[in-house]
Amino acid sequence: MARRSASRIPVRPPARTPDRREAPKAPRPAAGLRPYETFEATFLGHPEGAGGFLRLAGMPKGPGMDLLVDWRDAHGAIHGDRVLAEICGEGWDGRLKARVLEVRGRGEIPLPGTLQKQPWGWRVVPLEPRLSQIISVPPTDLAEDGELVSVRLDPDPEAKQLRGTVVARLGKKTDLKIENKLTAALFNLRTAFPDAVMKELAPFPTAIPTEWTQGREDLRETLTCTVDPPTAKDFDDAISLEALPRSEGGGWLLGVHIADVSHYVAEGGPLDEEARLRGTSVYFPDEAIPMIPDRLSGDLCSLREGVDRLTMTAWMTISPELDVVETRLSESVIRSARRLTYDEVKEASIDLSTRKRADLGEDLCALLDESLVLSRRLTEARLGRGAMNLDTEEAEFIFDAEGRPVDARRYPRHDAHRMIEEFMLLANETVAQFFTRKKVPTIYRIHDEPDPLKLEIFAEVARTFGLLKPKETPTPEHLNAMLDKIRGGPLEAMINTLLLRSLKRAEYSAENIGHSGLALQDYLHFTSPIRRYPDLIVHRLLRKVLRGERLPESLQSHLAVLAKGASDAEQKATEAERENDKWKACLLMKSRIGQRFRGRIQGFSAKVVFITLDAPFVEVGVPLAALGGGFWIDEHRTKATGLRGSVVLTIGDAVEVELTAVDEDLRRISAWMTEAKAQDAHGKAFTFVPTLAAPATLREGDFEKPRRGGGGRAKEPRARHEAPKGRPPKKARAGGKAREVGGKRREASPKPPKGSVLGTGKRKGR
């Protein structure tokens, strides 16, 4: 039952915003820049202003790594410009500020936009929200008025009018899957393969010739199978498992068989160069942009059921105590007995479906049963040595027959997924140890130790939720125990996300510093050469070592360059995939404006409450000002406090929201919070009904931290007789009578819902 807030409680908001006063300063970029030192960088615009940020060449992306640029110091730079700049001070949060001294050139990447015909000529309105300028273009035969195009900017930064040239037609806004084309254009993803690549593929046969199998370990009679998602088209890993006789000491012989892509991709050829430039395959919910053409990725290299395929095999003899007592690597040929999905494995070996077990056969079921036993024990051993046990939630979109999104749900994960993951982890570790023992350079997958300050800040947040005891330190043992405690609960996704942000990003490197997240000294990527370029490099080097071929003298420095390019490509692909997911969510929800949904608070920014809906499983944003009552965010951004401390909203709280707007251009879904399970100042739970006192549409500025001198809390609610834009429909505002205002009929001031908490109408002075 809803209850009124205890306004008599003498609790006042702090005189200054907590997240300004107490938040630790963000780390400075690791470039060693000093005041007034000049440097070259790329200017990144701001969607709602002339200011922006500077990103130094070679600097990693991440919180606090870009330099702030005030609009007065931008020197006319626009998004994507190459500039000369200098350090000019610090922001209130410790981030370095810079000023642009000179614009040296325009960005060279074509930009997507809408072609428009005007009385004076043609123009393109960019889709990139950080580029607010209109681009003048000459007449073109490539597209028509209103169509989406790709435009290349003229290189002259001194031109008074921004000009460009249309280089390609992307389609119409109503085209099916147009968002995939636009995402690829926004992130400059390579979608078409050059003619030279296709010519290199042309001579390859449709089946594996007998001479290709000569000298390889013949495993075609060995029982192997692949396990992948049902939508997968490229199968690059297969497994085999044999339980060793107890008379010989017991244990298992595990075989991980990986598609031998390096056999087809000649080093230095057009196909190799294209794979290097792409770095990785990019996966949208309904489409993939492959690293190598489908002729290889979906056919010749894919470990399809019942056909011969060339592979690289890692054999691992595992003792009953789970020690890898012997390893062997070989070039091989296999014939997969069955193409399985994760759900089929679950049905047969976890749910023990009689029908499915009869379909798969006794031998294959025995392999899967034993694989699950071994993988579960490997998981226990991995966690026991201090590896992190993080499970992040992902959205799975459901599409209708025409390809339009109709639903989004949590991607289901179970022991069949973990079984394959454990075997791939072990194979990657085994191959990494092989290179380390041989002292042969390669590309490792590294994960540096977490920053102690960031980890302690996370621990403090966990203590506020009672997940860590006051004196418990954030060791892997304590963190894994905490993660097990919240698994499946409302705090799981939030805690996993916060913990990931506290850890450093895993990346590729020619220097082996270990992988802290997996608690391994030697680790690399070997198991996905169809979709990751570093895996292809590892296969190529492994073949040379197995054949005793000589390695080039400059190998170490060459691998360092390749590793850096692969890390950058991986990050770009991740960002593109996330942006496409947001686009799909907008397409899904744009027909549901005005509907109400249940969800949970996922997080906060300085001005927005982020809420993940239960169904569909998408994220929406509620402006903090729309709650009324002068809410402010704590320094760790885990809770919002308002109405002089009498209402506290915390991450994980259940809420009800009503959708108010969908902005496809910015890929944002705005909502209005209609009800929330909150706490009062004494921690007692009650139902909070916001006063609905501000527009519930997100703006770009809502996502940015306020500057010094700006209000850290929400702006004061409007007067009750002023109906804000975006107010919920009439059914949500019952209780008021209609009246005539300025010749138009409108609703009178609504009576507050029963149990609602009203704002005071004034703010305390600072």
HELIX and SHEET records of a PDB file:
HELIX    1   1 PRO A   18  ARG A   21  1                                   4    
HELIX    2   2 TRP A   71  ASP A   73  5                                   3    
HELIX    3   3 ILE A  178  LEU A  186  1                                   9    
HELIX    4   4 ASP A  195  LEU A  201  1                                   7    
HELIX    5   5 THR A  210  THR A  213  5                                   4    
HELIX    6   6 ARG A  246  GLU A  248  5                                   3    
HELIX    7   7 VAL A  261  HIS A  263  5                                   3    
HELIX    8   8 PRO A  270  ARG A  278  1                                   9    
HELIX    9   9 ASP A  294  ARG A  295  1                                   2    
HELIX   10  10 LEU A  296  LEU A  300  3                                   5    
HELIX   11  11 TYR A  342  VAL A  345  1                                   4    
HELIX   12  12 LYS A  346  ILE A  350  3                                   5    
HELIX   13  13 THR A  354  LEU A  360  1                                   7    
HELIX   14  14 GLU A  362  GLY A  384  1                                  23    
HELIX   15  15 ASP A  415  LYS A  438  1                                  24    
HELIX   16  16 PRO A  452  THR A  464  1                                  13    
HELIX   17  17 PRO A  476  ILE A  486  1                                  11    
HELIX   18  18 GLU A  492  SER A  502  1                                  11    
HELIX   19  19 TYR A  533  ARG A  547  1                                  15    
HELIX   20  20 LEU A  555  MET A  589  1                                  35    
HELIX   21  21 LYS A  590  ARG A  592  5                                   3    
HELIX   22  22 LEU A  624  LEU A  627  5                                   4    
HELIX   23  23 GLU A  700  PHE A  703  5                                   4    
HELIX   24  24 LYS A  730  ALA A  732  5                                   3    
SHEET    1   A 5 LEU A  67  VAL A  69  0                                        
SHEET    2   A 5 GLY A  49  LEU A  56 -1                                        
SHEET    3   A 5 THR A  38  HIS A  46 -1                                        
SHEET    4   A 5 ARG A  82  GLU A  90 -1                                        
SHEET    5   A 5 LEU A  96  GLY A 105 -1                                        
SHEET    1   B 5 ILE A 135  VAL A 137  0                                        
SHEET    2   B 5 GLY A 121  PRO A 126 -1                                        
SHEET    3   B 5 LEU A 111  GLN A 118 -1                                        
SHEET    4   B 5 LEU A 148  LEU A 153 -1                                        
SHEET    5   B 5 GLY A 164  GLY A 171 -1                                        
SHEET    1   C 5 GLU A 217  LEU A 219  0                                        
SHEET    2   C 5 VAL A 324  ARG A 335  1                                        
SHEET    3   C 5 ASP A 308  ILE A 318 -1                                        
SHEET    4   C 5 TRP A 252  ALA A 259 -1                                        
SHEET    5   C 5 ASP A 237  ALA A 243 -1                                        
SHEET    1   D 2 CYS A 225  ASP A 228  0                                        
SHEET    2   D 2 ARG A 338  THR A 341  1                                        
SHEET    1   E 2 VAL A 282  PHE A 284  0                                        
SHEET    2   E 2 GLU A 287  ILE A 289 -1                                        
SHEET    1   F 2 ALA A 395  PHE A 399  0                                        
SHEET    2   F 2 PRO A 405  ARG A 410 -1                                        
SHEET    1   G 2 TYR A 444  ILE A 446  0                                        
SHEET    2   G 2 GLU A 507  SER A 509 -1                                        
SHEET    1   H 6 GLU A 619  PRO A 623  0                                        
SHEET    2   H 6 VAL A 608  LEU A 613 -1                                        
SHEET    3   H 6 ARG A 596  PHE A 604 -1                                        
SHEET    4   H 6 ALA A 654  ASP A 663 -1                                        
SHEET    5   H 6 ARG A 668  GLN A 679 -1                                        
SHEET    6   H 6 ALA A 685  PHE A 688 -1                                        
SHEET    1   I 3 TRP A 632  ILE A 633  0                                        
SHEET    2   I 3 LYS A 639  GLY A 642 -1                                        
SHEET    3   I 3 VAL A 647  THR A 650 -1                                        
SHEET    1   J 2 ALA A 738  VAL A 741  0                                        
SHEET    2   J 2 LYS A 744  GLU A 747 -1                                        
END                                                                             
